Structure formats: structure tokens, C-alpha cells
């Protein structure tokens, strides 16, 4: 299904939900699951890391989880 058709169907059936919100939510959930940026870019259709970074907004639990289990330093 193309973007335009999906947008039309959401506008008609999803009570105000927009396709952009789904894309943003998907990127956020993938980021919280520690999915690599390359995979997120492929799934969201972005061509640059900077664009993906605008979509991935981790929640408080993900931020606190990152503080508790930070990666080990090398060297």
C-alpha cells in the first residue's frame, strides 16, 4: 500500500491518527529496544541519521535503564 492510500485510510477510519504519528512511534519503540540506527533508517525510510534522531525519543524507562546498565569502557 502506498503512502497516500494509507494516509487516506487513516484519515477516514483512525479518528484523527496520522501516518506521521505511526512513523514517529515506530522509530521510538525501535530505539527503546536498542535497535541499530541502520535498521531504524531502513524501516522508517529515512536516508540520514539526523532525520532518524528526530524521531527516536526514548521514554523515561529507557533513559533510566541506560543509566543503570551502561556499556563497559574499553581500555
N, C-alpha and C positions, 0 to 999 in steps of 0.2 A: 504494500500500500504506500502511496506517495505522501509526502508531507502535506500537500494541500487537501487531499482527501481525508487524512487523519485529523487535520485542523477543523474541517467542516463537520465531521462526525462528532468530535469532542464538543464543538460549539452547540450542536443540536442535542446531544444526549448526556453530557457530563456536568450539567448545571454549573457552568462558569469555570470549569477546569480548562486550562490552556495547555497546549502541547509543550510550550516552553517550560511550564512548571514540571511536567513529567521528565523532561530532559535534565533540568536542574536537580530534581530529586534523585534521579538515577545516578547522576555523577556524584552527588553527595554520598549516597549509600555505597557506591563502589569505593569511594575514597575512604570511608569509615571502615570498610572491610579490608583495607590495606592493598587494594588492587593497584597494580602499577599504572603510572600515568599513561604509558603507551596503550594499555588495554582500554583505559577510560577514554582516551582520544579516539580509538577505533570504534568504540560503542556509541559515543556521542557525536561522532562525525567531525570533530574539531581537527584542525590542521596544526595548531600551535599549542604548546604547553601553557602559554599565558592565558589563552582562552579557557582551557580546562580549569586552571586555577581559579577563575572567577566562578565556576560552577561548584567546585568542591568546597563546601562549607561544613566542616566536621562539627558535630554537636558536642556538648559538654562532656558526655560519657567518653567519647572518642579522644578528646583532648586530655582528660584526666587519665585515661587508660594509657595514652602515650607517655605521660609523665611517670607513671608507675613502672612501666616496662620499657624503658628506653633502650635502644641498641647499645651494645658494648663498643667501647672505643678501641681502635687498633693502635698498636704502637707502644 
